[in-house]
Amino acid sequence: MNTSLLDLGERVWPVLLFLVLIQVVADLCDEAGLFDVSAHVAARVAGGSRIALFLLFVALATVSTWVLSIDTTAVLLAPIGLAMAAELGLSALPFAFASIWLANSASLLLPVSNLTNLLAQDRLGLGGAEFVRETWVPQLAVLVVVVGVLVIRHRRELRGSYAVPTGLPAYDQVLLWLAVVVVVLFGPAVVLGLPAWVVAGIATVVLVAGFVVRRREVVHPSRLVRLVPWSVLGFAIALFVVVDLLVEHSSGLLSSVFGSGSSLADLARLAGVSTVLANVVNNLPAYLVVEPFADGSARLVTALVAVNVGPMLLAWGSLANLLWLRACRTRGLPVSMVRFGLEGLLVVPLAVAAGVLAVWLT
């Protein structure tokens, strides 16, 4: 068992280090005004069309999730969407649910989009570009369904126009463009094969250096330490250990539950069980339980579809859900857990099914 835990530690330390570093990168991008200015630029580019603005926000949320991970969209972009809707006199609900649905469902494409992806990439032994080749088709299928459901669900609120804002929020041009460069280069660097934690480390050093020159108080060491998600780190470490022991001692039972094979029926079974598990116990431990029984790329990508896209029914299905609910309440848009689950029922079965079908067809 000691050897098993040592092997586990060797495998997960890059994932946990990436988790710490990406929190700093996302916060400094926010401090540079990247999300706020991007949302206001979208409002001007849309030219007063509500549906055009919404689709631009969807694109922003998708890219944010791909490059800066699921939690960034839920924690940082969602409040920007709510503030922008209030400023323009628009309904906040379409932007609120777009941010959380895309935080979860757009987290399939890149290894850095979700911690589960980093673990899957390690399991498959794939480089960044190879990982994208495995995930881009199911990611596209899921996004088509999610965006379609969003537009149909909120079609009344998305009709009509709004007064186009004439100005942008105050920002430091140097820091803003530095953040833009970091985000633009982040994804390609990972795809080209650099380890995610190395890319996040370089991005952190670049952004911290920029803030040292322009706004030193933002990167005071005590503030940077507070950005580290200590409770999440502790929770993740405990989960890794507990799940490792669980799988070790219950492999026979779990194997019968998850099944085997790569037929459409086999993949649907794996996805269905994994989706339920992700909602009940959270997506990260669900992935860790499923992984040993998801041999081969088709089954492992199916598991990712389930645990990344599926946990939008129960609030604790992903950490991003809980962070999003808190952010909405803080900004005067309380969403009950019941409402969250009922809205999720509109999209989860269709999105997971589309992703599984795409995996099977490819």
Buried (B, 14 or more C-beta within 10 A) or exposed (E): EEEEEEEBBEBBEBBBBBBBBBBBBBBBBBBBBBBBBBBBBBBBEBEBBBBBBBBBBBEBBBBBBBBBBBBBBBBBBBBBBBBBBBBBEBBBBBBBBBBBBBBBBBBBBBBBBBBBBBBBBBBBEBBBEBBBBBBBBBBBBBBEBBBBBBBEBBEEBBEEBBEBBEEBEEBBEEBBBBBBBBBEBBBEBBBEEBBBBBBBBBBBEBBBEBBEEBBEEBBEEEEBEEBBBEEBBEBBBEBBBEBBEBBEEEEEEBEEBBBBBBEEEBBBBBBBBBBBBBBBBBBBBBBBBBBBBBEEBBBBBBBBBBBBBBBBBBBBBBBBBBBBBEBBEEBEBEBEBEEBBEBBEBBBBBBBBBBBBBBBEB
